[in-house]
Amino acid sequence: MNSPDNMPSVTQRPSGGPLEGRCFLSVLDFEAGDLEHSLLLSAALKRDRTLGKEAPTAAALQGTYVALLFEKPSLRTRSTFEIAIRELGGNFIDPSADVALGKRESLADVGRSLERWVAGAVVRTYEQSRITDLALATNTFRVINALSNEEHPCQAIADCMTLKEQWGDTVGRTVAFVGDGNNVATSFTQAAVMLGINVRVASPEGFELPARVDEDVNRIGQQGAGLTRFRDPIAAVKNVDAIYTDVWTSMGREAEVEARKKLFAPYQVNEELMSYAKRDACFLHCLPAHRGEEVTDGVMDSSASVVFDQAENRLHTQKALLVMLFED
């Protein structure tokens, strides 16, 4: 049984800016050592969950209130954050999006008001700039990005935890992300290269990863890990250790569904595409999945699929984030 003394220590880097050390808006808010630390802490929290109120972190957020500000729908993110806050001894408020996310007043004023009542917020919204503006308007408010149009860092950490559980050592492994170079692909690429994982991304023209991600990878990649872009999905997945995909049409782009279905059809992860990867390659998806579109039932329900391990690990990695940001 772990005790508070032998749990991974909760450390924060010296503040290098107004948000550093109190906000997690992007994978880039972590250095490689921070990511490794969060994964060690996540694993400890996962092991200790069966201890319930006897777990070393059962009172880590005692007396702490966190606001859940969700402008986009959610199952996994909302459920796991609610459970995580409660299991850490904290509590949350859940104001409706129409009053809490700048529809009646500026986000700056929302943040300055919330800061007087609660310790921080978990925010799921559209433009990344909205989360940044909310954080910058406050002095002590802790903010976690639970998804924006540009990034999904909470998902990326759960992905990394899942891969470490599958492989142990991640250095030198290769993952192919097939499909839209979206927020999930962006954050996963940033996190993966910090763990020494090479990333290949195969996307149709016009739907590639943002160009800035190449600069991120060059700056933060560890152990020679890099990013390679592909147009051909078969070339991208040859001999990889894992294949990752996401929906072809992200929230807010529903008007593009039919056009995207035609364009992305060659990028479906099916049994044939999986056959080009290594024999023991695993399959990842952040969920929800549109079965029969970006992935077939045969792949989703196969022994290679770790998608529900990813979903489970959202709870443990988000608990670790809450401890790292909120426990003084």
Secondary structure, 3 states (H helix, E strand, C coil): CCCCCCCCCCCCCCCCCCCCCCEECCHHHCCHHHHHHHHHHHHHHHHHHHHHHHCCCCCCCCCCEEEEEECCCCCHHHHHHHHHHHHCCCEEECCCHHHHCCCCCCHHHHHHHHCCCCCEEEEECCCHHHHHHHHHCCCCCEEEEEECCCCCHHHHHHHHHHHHHHHCCCCCCEEEEECCCCHHHHHHHHHHHHCCCEEEEECCCCCCCCCHHHHHHHHHCCCCCCEEEECCHHHHHCCCCEEEECCCCCCCCHHHHHHHHHHHHHHCECHHHHCCCCCCCEEEECCCCCECCCECHHHHCCCCECHHHHHHHHHHHHHHHHHHHHCC
